[in-house]
Structures are given as C-alpha cells and as structure tokens.
Amino acid sequence: MSALTIERGRSALVVIDLQKGIALDPDLKPHASQEVIANAARLLATFRQRRLPAFLVRVELSKDIALNPESDLPPLDPLDSPPGFAEFVHEVAPTASDVVITKRQWAAFHGTELELQLRRRGVATIVLCGVATNFGVEGTARVAYENGYQQVFAEDAMTASSEMEHNASLNILRRLGRVRTTEEIVRALS
C-alpha cells in the first residue's frame, strides 16, 4: 500500500447518511455507530479547519417518490421517513460552510446537485465515509468512479449491518480508490 497523498486544494469530504434514522443503529458492525460518528466528525473538523469543502448527504423518503422495485427482500429504508429520521446526528451537524445534499435513494449522485457542486468547486478527489458501507457509501463510490473522481475511503468512519457486508464492500472500494484510516487521512491533509 502506497503512502497517502491528497491534493488539498482539489479535495472534498462526502459524508453519507450520518443521520438519526440510520447512524444510531446499535447493531452496526464492525465499527460501532459512535466510533464511526466520532471518526467522521474528526474528518469533518479537519476539512472545515483547512477550508476544504464538506458535503453532508442524507436520505429522505416519501411513498410518492421512493424507489420501490419488486425485490426478493423488503426495502431497508421506510417508504416514508418518520419525523427526525433525516436529521444529522449532533456531531456532524452542518455549518454555514457545508453543503447539504438530500437524496431519495442509496447513492448520492442521481437526482441531486452533488456532481454540480463538486465540479463548481474544482474537486478532483473525494474522501468518503458514512453508513452503510455496502449501500450508501459503495453506491456513491461506484458513480464517483464512473465520473472520474479520485477517491479515498475512511475505513473506520464507515460501517454496515455486518462485518461480512462491510468487508465485502471494502474489497470493491479498494478497486475504486484507496482505503485508509481516519488517522492516515488527517495526516495526509496536514
């Protein structure tokens, strides 16, 4: 694994679904929700301190616009977001300098302004974290890869429903970019 370098002037942080209705699940693995939230908050503080763009992505659903394909398993998310579902957890609450993106499905690009806002800021590298590794993070990473972004994934600032799902996604993410720890990312930005 090569040493991590991140071009500071052309990088942004994208935080996926660290919201009350998803990130506070006590059964997340292999990293507990509080560990993921703390590491994401550290990344967010680092980006803000260096005046680098931060994008906070949340999912908000309603029956009339929710994706609802025929499938063998029921949807993970409620078809109607209950009150408070889409509120960011306190530790990553947006500030005036952050860009909030509301999505209607797992990945953060389709039907949102994420691509437009990244391009307007000249972003070439995305540091990605959040919940769940195998849904929102991986889905967003696949589209970012197809759009030509360099990517760095904060392995300890993301988690899933099981360690197996998390690790399976990490194997894919390693083909789309570089998987590192929060500490390694913070050091690369120093």
C-alpha positions as CSV (number, residue, x, y, z in Angstrom):
1,M,0.0,0.0,0.0
2,S,1.5,3.3,-1.1
3,A,1.7,6.4,1.2
4,L,-1.4,8.5,1.0
5,T,-1.2,11.9,-0.5
6,I,-4.2,14.1,-1.0
7,E,-4.2,17.2,-3.2
8,R,-5.6,19.7,-0.6
9,G,-6.9,22.4,-3.0
10,R,-9.0,20.0,-5.1
11,S,-10.4,17.6,-2.4
12,A,-13.7,17.4,-0.6
13,L,-15.3,15.3,2.1
14,V,-18.5,13.5,1.4
15,V,-20.3,12.1,4.5
16,I,-23.1,9.6,3.8
17,D,-26.3,9.2,5.9
18,L,-24.9,10.1,9.4
19,Q,-28.5,10.9,10.3
20,K,-30.6,9.9,13.3
21,G,-32.7,7.4,11.5
22,I,-29.7,5.4,10.2
23,A,-26.4,6.1,12.0
24,L,-27.6,5.5,15.6
25,D,-28.4,1.8,15.0
26,P,-26.8,-0.1,17.9
27,D,-26.2,-3.2,15.8
28,L,-23.8,-1.8,13.2
29,K,-20.6,-3.7,12.6
30,P,-17.6,-4.0,12.6
31,H,-17.4,-0.4,13.9
32,A,-20.0,0.8,16.4
33,S,-22.0,3.8,15.4
34,Q,-20.4,6.1,18.0
35,E,-16.9,5.2,16.6
36,V,-18.0,5.9,13.1
37,I,-19.6,9.2,14.1
38,A,-16.5,10.3,16.1
39,N,-14.2,9.5,13.2
40,A,-16.4,11.2,10.7
41,A,-16.6,14.3,13.0
42,R,-12.8,14.3,13.1
43,L,-12.6,14.3,9.3
44,L,-15.3,17.0,9.1
45,A,-13.4,19.2,11.6
46,T,-10.2,18.7,9.6
47,F,-11.8,19.7,6.3
48,R,-13.5,22.7,7.9
49,Q,-10.3,23.8,9.6
50,R,-8.5,23.7,6.2
51,R,-11.4,25.4,4.5
52,L,-12.0,22.4,2.2
53,P,-15.5,21.6,1.0
54,A,-17.6,19.2,3.1
55,F,-20.8,17.6,1.7
56,L,-23.3,16.2,4.2
57,V,-25.6,13.8,2.5
58,R,-28.8,12.5,3.9
59,V,-31.6,10.3,2.6
60,E,-35.2,11.4,3.0
61,L,-38.0,9.3,1.6
62,S,-41.7,9.6,0.9
63,K,-44.0,7.0,-0.7
64,D,-44.8,9.1,-3.7
65,I,-41.2,9.4,-4.8
66,A,-39.5,6.4,-3.2
67,L,-37.9,3.7,-5.3
68,N,-39.9,0.6,-4.8
69,P,-38.8,-2.1,-7.2
70,E,-40.1,-5.7,-7.0
71,S,-37.4,-7.5,-5.0
72,D,-36.8,-10.6,-3.0
73,L,-36.2,-8.7,0.2
74,P,-38.1,-5.8,1.6
75,P,-36.6,-2.3,1.3
76,L,-34.1,-1.3,4.0
77,D,-35.5,2.2,4.5
78,P,-39.0,3.2,5.4
79,L,-41.0,4.3,2.4
80,D,-42.0,7.4,4.4
81,S,-39.3,8.9,6.6
82,P,-40.6,9.3,10.2
83,P,-40.1,12.6,12.0
84,G,-36.4,13.2,12.8
85,F,-35.2,10.4,10.5
86,A,-33.3,12.7,8.2
87,E,-31.8,14.9,10.9
88,F,-28.0,14.7,11.1
89,V,-26.5,13.4,14.3
90,H,-25.3,16.2,16.5
91,E,-21.6,15.5,16.0
92,V,-21.8,16.2,12.2
93,A,-24.5,18.9,12.2
94,P,-24.0,21.2,9.2
95,T,-22.4,24.6,9.5
96,A,-22.9,27.5,7.0
97,S,-19.8,26.4,5.1
98,D,-21.1,22.8,4.5
99,V,-23.2,21.7,1.5
100,V,-26.2,19.6,2.4
101,I,-27.4,17.1,-0.2
102,T,-30.7,15.3,0.2
103,K,-31.1,12.1,-1.8
104,R,-34.0,9.8,-2.4
105,Q,-32.1,6.5,-2.9
106,W,-28.9,4.8,-1.7
107,A,-26.3,6.6,-3.8
108,A,-25.8,10.4,-3.6
109,F,-25.4,11.4,-7.2
110,H,-28.6,10.6,-9.1
111,G,-31.3,13.3,-8.7
112,T,-29.1,15.6,-6.5
113,E,-26.8,18.5,-7.0
114,L,-23.7,16.6,-5.8
115,E,-22.0,16.4,-9.1
116,L,-22.7,20.0,-10.0
117,Q,-21.5,21.3,-6.6
118,L,-18.3,19.2,-6.8
119,R,-17.5,20.4,-10.3
120,R,-18.1,24.1,-9.4
121,R,-15.6,23.8,-6.6
122,G,-13.0,22.1,-8.8
123,V,-13.0,18.9,-6.8
124,A,-10.9,16.0,-8.2
125,T,-10.6,13.8,-5.0
126,I,-13.4,12.7,-2.7
127,V,-12.8,11.5,0.8
128,L,-15.9,9.3,1.5
129,C,-17.3,8.0,4.8
130,G,-20.7,7.1,6.4
131,V,-23.3,4.4,6.7
132,A,-23.8,1.9,5.3
133,T,-20.6,0.8,3.7
134,N,-22.4,-1.6,1.3
135,F,-25.3,0.7,0.4
136,G,-24.9,4.5,0.5
137,V,-21.1,4.6,0.5
138,E,-20.4,1.9,-2.1
139,G,-23.3,3.1,-4.3
140,T,-21.9,6.7,-4.2
141,A,-18.3,5.4,-4.8
142,R,-19.3,3.5,-7.9
143,V,-20.8,6.5,-9.5
144,A,-17.9,8.7,-8.4
145,Y,-15.5,6.3,-10.0
146,E,-17.6,6.3,-13.3
147,N,-17.4,10.1,-13.2
148,G,-13.6,10.1,-12.9
149,Y,-13.1,11.2,-9.3
150,Q,-10.1,10.0,-7.3
151,Q,-11.4,8.5,-4.0
152,V,-10.1,7.9,-0.5
153,F,-12.3,5.8,1.8
154,A,-12.1,6.2,5.6
155,E,-12.5,2.6,6.6
156,D,-13.0,3.3,10.3
157,A,-15.6,6.1,9.6
158,M,-18.0,3.7,7.8
159,T,-19.8,0.5,8.9
160,A,-22.6,-1.8,7.9
161,S,-25.1,-4.3,9.3
162,S,-22.4,-7.0,9.5
163,E,-18.7,-7.3,9.4
164,M,-19.1,-9.6,6.3
165,E,-21.0,-6.9,4.4
166,H,-18.5,-4.2,5.4
167,N,-15.5,-6.3,4.3
168,A,-17.1,-7.4,1.0
169,S,-17.6,-3.7,0.2
170,L,-14.1,-2.8,1.2
171,N,-12.8,-5.3,-1.4
172,I,-14.8,-3.4,-4.1
173,L,-13.8,0.0,-2.7
174,R,-10.1,-1.0,-3.0
175,R,-10.6,-1.2,-6.8
176,L,-12.3,2.2,-6.9
177,G,-9.8,4.1,-4.8
178,R,-7.6,4.0,-1.6
179,V,-8.9,2.6,1.7
180,R,-7.2,4.2,4.7
181,T,-7.9,5.0,8.4
182,T,-9.2,8.4,9.6
183,E,-5.7,9.0,11.1
184,E,-4.0,8.4,7.8
185,I,-6.3,10.8,6.0
186,V,-5.9,13.5,8.7
187,R,-2.1,13.2,8.5
188,A,-2.2,13.4,4.6
189,L,-4.2,16.7,4.9
190,S,-1.7,18.2,7.5
